[in-house]
Amino acid sequence: MSYRKIGILHLNQIGDLAFALPLVANLRANCPEVEIHSIMKPYLSGLWQGQVERIIARTGEDRLDLIKLVRREHYDLLISLARSEECLIITALSGAGHTAGFHKPPLSWTLDTCLKIEGHNCWHNNRRLLEALGMTITKNDYVGLLKASGDIGQLDLPERFAVISPGASINRQAKTWDNAKFADLIIQLYSGHGLMPVLVGSSENAEPNRQIIAAAQAQLAELPALDLAGHLSLAPLCSLLRRASLFVGIDSGVMHLASSLDIPTVGIFGPTDDHYVGPQNAKSRVVKAGLGCQPCYLKPCEHLNCMRQLETNAVMQACRELLNGNNSHHS
């Protein structure tokens, strides 16, 4: 069935939005005349420029007004990638011709097409949902689909630099790697490959980033480094990533932005499952300790050995492979 007007209720994380890129691409391939609207948190909208015909802000306030707005659009199809109570109630009251999403008792009745999540929120499940809607999959990853760009100002950047993303949000600290190992890594990237480290993250990552740079410069005083934590919104961050020679970071939304932009990407994985949420471009490596307890998604974990036992040499080896042009995808 071909739909003329489709609405999508998005999840709230950067990585989840990256996994929606091929969903949008496949909707367009199957419905060439389609008009697509994305309903999302305002802080994500800069990342979505040029992807859809309309972006509708979901602030969490004035929910009745949002429901009225959605109803006025008369969607042929409304997809809820989110399983929150708010999004499923919006779906139930949308008046859409057909609704689709993922199983979440007791609100699964709101969905005409309803699937149980396999693993975690990811492209794998979005693809399954498209197939359940009778769609043919023509694009099976997010690589090359991200259009966002923004002004990065007068940053003094060399021709070759590596974007480093060490930080996790306050609720995802189990994914972080040791600051001292990141310091050792950026020393090796600079001294061995001439890559200046450019550290990124949110404002809450500024202090850990400062500690990493200080530890590295205590060992190599002449090391140039730039910390942009809290200084770049999402669209300018994409412009920065496009210019990078390498990305290295923990499993995060920024990692998926780098991978979708087809930057050589090294993802450092601990408790999360790279089978579902690993980087998707060929120029990527997943580095993990390979413990029997991985992945676990435990919060908190008693030992965090999956990150503590992961040594700098393993991450550096993955960096070397990509920098030397060995781009066949494996983990």
Sequence and secondary structure as in RCSB ss.txt:
>XXXX:A:sequence
MSYRKIGILHLNQIGDLAFALPLVANLRANCPEVEIHSIMKPYLSGLWQGQVERIIARTGEDRLDLIKLVRREHY
DLLISLARSEECLIITALSGAGHTAGFHKPPLSWTLDTCLKIEGHNCWHNNRRLLEALGMTITKNDYVGLLKASG
DIGQLDLPERFAVISPGASINRQAKTWDNAKFADLIIQLYSGHGLMPVLVGSSENAEPNRQIIAAAQAQLAELPA
LDLAGHLSLAPLCSLLRRASLFVGIDSGVMHLASSLDIPTVGIFGPTDDHYVGPQNAKSRVVKAGLGCQPCYLKP
CEHLNCMRQLETNAVMQACRELLNGNNSHHS
>XXXX:A:secstr
   SEEEEE  SSHHHHHHHHHHHHHHHHH TT EEEEEE GGGGGGGTTTSSEEEE  SS HHHHHHHHHHH  
SEEEE   SHHHHHHHHTS  SEEEEE  TTSGGG SEEE   SSSSHHHHHHHHHHTT      S TT      
   S    SSEEEEE    GGGGGG   HHHHHHHHHHHHHHH  EEEE   GGGHHHHHHHHHHHHHH TT   
EE TTT  HHHHHHHHHH SEEEEESSHHHHHHHHTT  EEEE SSS HHHHS  SSSEEEE    TT S   SS
 SS HHHHT  HHHHHHHHHHHHTT    B 
